[in-house]
Amino acid sequence: MKKIEIINGPNLNLTGLREPEVYGSVTMEQYLGTLRDMFPEVEICYYQSNVEGELISRIQHVGFTADGLVVNLGGYSHTSIALRDALLAVPATKVEVHLSNIFAREEYRHHSYITSACRGMICGLGLKGYELAIKSFLD
């Protein structure tokens, strides 16, 4: 059984509550059930933190044993070289996800330090981005 870890960064604990016109009205906990139903052959683990150091520690902890990491590091994607370095340090395949289209938002969101540490990036498709990222590990 493949093990895929979803790691979400700051403010993503408010998905489904915060700015539903941008991020939707389904919570991540609700959507995790949907993902697990879609992919019963995959062990899907989930971690969220608003703290950069905790995210780095989690990447280091699971990045050597998980088959894949789906990372949505929120605002840290645009600022954190330390998170990029943590992703580069582990052998798991990584896919970056953003709920909104970062290229249709403020200019400072157009660059992600995380992208170059990942196999690919999915943005602008809401929660469906997580589904597509998981599918990419199975193809």
N, C-alpha and C positions, 0 to 999 in steps of 0.2 A: 504494500500500500504506500503510495506517495504521501509525503508530508509537506504541506505548504503552509507557511506562516504569513499571515497578513499583519503588517506592522503599520499602525497609523500614528501620526504625530499630532501636534497641538491643534486644539479646537475640534478635532474630528470626533471627540466624545459627544459633541453637540449635533452631529448629523441627524437630520430629521426634525430638529428643533430650531436650529440657527438658519436664518435666511433660506427658508424653504424654496423660494423662487430661484435660488442659485444651486442649493444642495439637495433639494427634494424633501419629502416629508416622511420618509421611511428611516428608522433608526438603523445604525450599523448592527445592533443586536438582532433586530428583526431580519435584516438582510442576511446575516450569517446563517440563520435557519434555512433560508431559501438556497443559499450556496451549498450548504451541507446536503440538502435534498437533491440538488442538481448533480452533485458529485459525490455519491455515496462511496465511491472507490478511493476517495482522497481524504486523508486526515487533514482537516482545515483547522489551524490554530489561529488565535487572534490575540493581539496585544496592542494597547493604546497608551500613550503617555503624552503629557504636555511638557515633559522635561527632556531636554536634549541628551543629557548624560544617561538617563534611563533608556532612551532609545538606542544609544550606542551600545550600552551593556546588553540589551536584548539582541541586537544584531550579532554581537560577538558570541552570545550564548547559543543562539539557534542556527547561526550561519554556517556551522560546520556539520550539522546533522540534518537540517531540512533539505528537501529536494529543491525547493524554490521559496523565494521571498517575494511577496507582493508588498511594495512599500509606497505609502502615501504619507510623506513626511511634512505635508502642509507647508506652512510658511518657512520652515527650516530648509525646504528644498532650494530656496532662493538665497540662503545665507550661510549654510553650514558645510564648510570644508571637512569638519570633523566627522560628520555623518557620511559624507562621501568616502572618506578614508576608511571608516568602519566597514562600509559595503565592499570596498575593494579588498579588504583584508580577509574576507570569508569566501569560501569556494561555491556556496550556493548560487544558483542562477537567480538573478533579480529582474523584476519588472516594476517600473515606476507607474503609479496611477495617480491621477488628479480628477476629482469629480467635475470641476469646472474646466472650461477651455482657458488655460493659463495664457494663451496667446491673444485672447480677446479681452483680456483684463489689463490692469495697470502695467505699464512698461517694465517696472522692476520684477514682475512675475514672469516675464518672457524668458528669463534664463534660469535654469535649474542646475545646480552643482551635482545633483543626484543622477541625472540622465546619463552622463558618460560612464557611470559605474554600473549601469544596468544594460541588459540585453535589448530592452525596448521601453517605450513609454506610451501610455494610453491616457488621453485627457479629453474632457468635454462630454463624456458619455454618462456622467453620473455614476451611480452604483454599478451599472452594467460593466464598467471598466474592470471591476474585480473579477467578474465572471470571465471576461475575455482574457484577462491575465492568467487565470487558472487554466483555461482552455489552452493557452499557449504552452503551458508546461506539459500538457498531455499529448500534444501533437508531435 
